Amino acid sequence: MDHLRVLLVDDDPLVRTGLSMILNSAPDITVVGQAGDGDEAVPKVISHAPDVVIMDIRMHRMDGLAATSAVMALPRPPRVLILTTFDLDEYVFDALAAGASGFLLKESSPQEIIAAVRVVAGGEAMLSPRATKKLIGHFVAARISPRRRAALTKLGMLSDREREIVTAVAQGKANADIAAELFLSEATVKTHITRTFAKVDVTNRVQLTIFAYESGLVSV
């Protein structure tokens, strides 16, 4: 069985040690490297070729936002999972908008951490509906005007069905649940989501959720 390769980026060596112990305990995950800040992250991504990077936000020298942008600019970038204290990390919203696949709370249990790595490695977004609503609401409310105008323009490009599906995604519903609720096949739901990505210029479900809040399709 191929192991999922994980790179840890955090300026606290104790956090890195703890995460490494948790992740290496899983039968299908291997921590292949560690970095103490964003400056170290990009070359280590290139040398270690991880499937997932767990990225802290607040670090000395290059922070997690700049590092996420740099990593996502690489050819065939890995998935980036933001590590956050949640109430303090004001750059998480920007990191998600830059292409991170989700976020992980530093208070998460070992089981939640392992599950998060598996989810994002599989190409899905790490979305907890409760935490996502709180996090996005915190940042969208403070910086709504120019991004909302752009989001409203894009919202006008969506059909009624696409708006229903975007709303469901923002509520944290899986494709199977959306399909059952709207009496569609999962394949049809996936097709709608892919088309919606292109219409509103996003690349994953996290960014689509941000769009839903920014456009007012879902209330904060």
Buried (B, 14 or more C-beta within 10 A) or exposed (E): EEBBBBBBBBBBEEBBEBBBEBBEEBEEBBBBBBBBBBBBBBEBBEEBEBBBBBBBBBBEEBBBBBBBBBBBEEEEBBBBBBBBEBEEBEBBBBBBBBBBBBBBBBEBEBEBBBBBBBBBBEEBBBBBEEBBBEBBBBBBEEEBEEBBEBBEEBBEEBEEBBBBBBBBBBBBBBBEBBBEEBEBEBEBBBEBBEBBBEBBEBEBBBBBBBBBBBBBBBEB
